Amino acid sequence: MSEYIKEQVVAAIKESGNFSLQLDESTDVSDDAQLLVYVRYQVKNDMEEKFLFCLETTTTGEDLFKLVDSFIKKEGLSWDQCFSVCTGGAPAVLGAHQGFTARVK
């Protein structure tokens, strides 16, 4: 069922043409880092916001970027379609040279 929902969301993103990402890095009860990724895109005259995926990861900007980049490429999306990235402010995400946002730019 979750694969079907993901396919619907990705299809809607492709139809929309543009999307923005929201990343939230958190830790679970066993102290493992989790990356939660949400996506926002336009459907007709309205904006949709959906949960895109959650993966266990390390907390380096390089690892975070590799995970999101891999997902985008695997699903046939492009960074050229991403017009905005919103983050929670963790150093691994915001680093000027090695953080996730620097790698997206």
C-alpha atoms as a printed R data frame, in Angstrom:
    type eleno elety resid chain resno      x      y       z
1   ATOM     1    CA   MET     A     1  0.000  0.000   0.000
2   ATOM     2    CA   SER     A     2  2.757  2.497   0.873
3   ATOM     3    CA   GLU     A     3  4.435  1.894  -2.509
4   ATOM     4    CA   TYR     A     4  1.152  2.739  -4.248
5   ATOM     5    CA   ILE     A     5  0.782  5.964  -2.260
6   ATOM     6    CA   LYS     A     6  4.388  6.941  -3.046
7   ATOM     7    CA   GLU     A     7  3.745  6.315  -6.756
8   ATOM     8    CA   GLN     A     8  0.659  8.572  -6.613
9   ATOM     9    CA   VAL     A     9  2.586 11.381  -4.918
10  ATOM    10    CA   VAL     A    10  5.506 11.125  -7.360
11  ATOM    11    CA   ALA     A    11  3.072 11.137 -10.311
12  ATOM    12    CA   ALA     A    12  1.398 14.269  -8.919
13  ATOM    13    CA   ILE     A    13  4.800 15.954  -8.516
14  ATOM    14    CA   LYS     A    14  5.681 15.132 -12.121
15  ATOM    15    CA   GLU     A    15  2.349 16.482 -13.322
16  ATOM    16    CA   SER     A    16  2.822 19.664 -11.308
17  ATOM    17    CA   GLY     A    17  6.276 20.239 -12.764
18  ATOM    18    CA   ASN     A    18  7.758 21.928  -9.679
19  ATOM    19    CA   PHE     A    19  8.088 21.024  -6.046
20  ATOM    20    CA   SER     A    20  9.642 22.163  -2.798
21  ATOM    21    CA   LEU     A    21 11.142 19.986  -0.086
22  ATOM    22    CA   GLN     A    22 10.987 20.195   3.665
23  ATOM    23    CA   LEU     A    23 13.568 18.174   5.605
24  ATOM    24    CA   ASP     A    24 13.397 17.359   9.270
25  ATOM    25    CA   GLU     A    25 16.185 15.464  10.939
26  ATOM    26    CA   SER     A    26 15.270 13.714  14.157
27  ATOM    27    CA   THR     A    27 16.376 10.839  16.357
28  ATOM    28    CA   ASP     A    28 14.224  7.931  17.395
29  ATOM    29    CA   VAL     A    29 14.025  6.313  20.846
30  ATOM    30    CA   SER     A    30 17.141  4.226  20.169
31  ATOM    31    CA   ASP     A    31 19.122  7.381  19.248
32  ATOM    32    CA   ASP     A    32 19.261  6.550  15.514
33  ATOM    33    CA   ALA     A    33 19.052  9.521  13.128
34  ATOM    34    CA   GLN     A    34 15.936  9.677  10.952
35  ATOM    35    CA   LEU     A    35 15.467 11.947   7.957
36  ATOM    36    CA   LEU     A    36 11.844 12.907   7.293
37  ATOM    37    CA   VAL     A    37 11.171 14.461   3.899
38  ATOM    38    CA   TYR     A    38  7.965 16.250   2.962
39  ATOM    39    CA   VAL     A    39  7.092 17.614  -0.458
40  ATOM    40    CA   ARG     A    40  4.878 20.512  -1.504
41  ATOM    41    CA   TYR     A    41  3.569 20.962  -5.045
42  ATOM    42    CA   GLN     A    42  0.711 22.645  -6.869
43  ATOM    43    CA   VAL     A    43 -2.431 20.779  -7.908
44  ATOM    44    CA   LYS     A    44 -4.743 22.948 -10.012
45  ATOM    45    CA   ASN     A    45 -5.077 26.156  -7.963
46  ATOM    46    CA   ASP     A    46 -4.183 24.605  -4.620
47  ATOM    47    CA   MET     A    47 -0.993 23.538  -2.858
48  ATOM    48    CA   GLU     A    48 -0.603 19.967  -1.624
49  ATOM    49    CA   GLU     A    49  1.792 18.933   1.114
50  ATOM    50    CA   LYS     A    50  2.579 15.255   1.498
51  ATOM    51    CA   PHE     A    51  4.959 13.068   3.415
52  ATOM    52    CA   LEU     A    52  7.480 11.759   0.871
53  ATOM    53    CA   PHE     A    53  9.785  9.391   2.755
54  ATOM    54    CA   CYS     A    54 11.663  8.628   5.968
55  ATOM    55    CA   LEU     A    55 15.063  6.952   6.100
56  ATOM    56    CA   GLU     A    56 17.560  6.117   8.788
57  ATOM    57    CA   THR     A    57 20.794  7.972   8.154
58  ATOM    58    CA   THR     A    58 23.895  9.478   9.655
59  ATOM    59    CA   THR     A    59 23.901 13.176  10.369
60  ATOM    60    CA   THR     A    60 26.377 14.443   7.776
61  ATOM    61    CA   GLY     A    61 25.366 16.814   5.004
62  ATOM    62    CA   GLU     A    62 26.915 14.501   2.424
63  ATOM    63    CA   ASP     A    63 24.898 11.480   3.572
64  ATOM    64    CA   LEU     A    64 21.666 13.469   3.739
65  ATOM    65    CA   PHE     A    65 22.222 14.797   0.227
66  ATOM    66    CA   LYS     A    66 23.085 11.356  -1.171
67  ATOM    67    CA   LEU     A    67 19.849  9.898   0.225
68  ATOM    68    CA   VAL     A    68 17.598 12.634  -1.140
69  ATOM    69    CA   ASP     A    69 19.479 12.837  -4.450
70  ATOM    70    CA   SER     A    70 19.203  9.066  -4.894
71  ATOM    71    CA   PHE     A    71 15.442  9.190  -4.260
72  ATOM    72    CA   ILE     A    72 14.924 12.067  -6.699
73  ATOM    73    CA   LYS     A    73 16.884 10.337  -9.458
74  ATOM    74    CA   LYS     A    74 15.296  6.926  -8.822
75  ATOM    75    CA   GLU     A    75 11.800  8.413  -9.098
76  ATOM    76    CA   GLY     A    76 12.587 10.297 -12.321
77  ATOM    77    CA   LEU     A    77 12.487 13.755 -10.761
78  ATOM    78    CA   SER     A    78 15.045 16.516 -11.276
79  ATOM    79    CA   TRP     A    79 16.673 19.083  -9.017
80  ATOM    80    CA   ASP     A    80 15.762 21.646 -11.703
81  ATOM    81    CA   GLN     A    81 12.135 21.153 -10.644
82  ATOM    82    CA   CYS     A    82 12.906 21.911  -6.987
83  ATOM    83    CA   PHE     A    83 12.288 25.594  -6.325
84  ATOM    84    CA   SER     A    84 12.647 25.632  -2.541
85  ATOM    85    CA   VAL     A    85 14.201 23.699   0.345
86  ATOM    86    CA   CYS     A    86 13.102 24.214   3.937
87  ATOM    87    CA   THR     A    87 15.051 22.709   6.830
88  ATOM    88    CA   GLY     A    88 14.972 22.544  10.591
89  ATOM    89    CA   GLY     A    89 18.330 24.282  10.986
90  ATOM    90    CA   ALA     A    90 20.614 21.387  11.922
91  ATOM    91    CA   PRO     A    91 24.306 22.116  11.138
92  ATOM    92    CA   ALA     A    92 24.555 19.101   8.785
93  ATOM    93    CA   VAL     A    93 21.725 20.560   6.754
94  ATOM    94    CA   LEU     A    94 22.716 24.222   6.750
95  ATOM    95    CA   GLY     A    95 26.530 24.063   6.464
96  ATOM    96    CA   ALA     A    96 27.763 26.655   3.938
97  ATOM    97    CA   HIS     A    97 30.189 24.278   2.188
98  ATOM    98    CA   GLN     A    98 29.422 20.717   3.267
99  ATOM    99    CA   GLY     A    99 25.777 20.902   4.332
100 ATOM   100    CA   PHE     A   100 22.770 19.586   2.474
101 ATOM   101    CA   THR     A   101 21.634 22.975   1.182
102 ATOM   102    CA   ALA     A   102 25.129 23.820  -0.156
103 ATOM   103    CA   ARG     A   103 25.118 20.560  -2.103
104 ATOM   104    CA   VAL     A   104 21.645 21.250  -3.518
105 ATOM   105    CA   LYS     A   105 22.776 24.669  -4.784
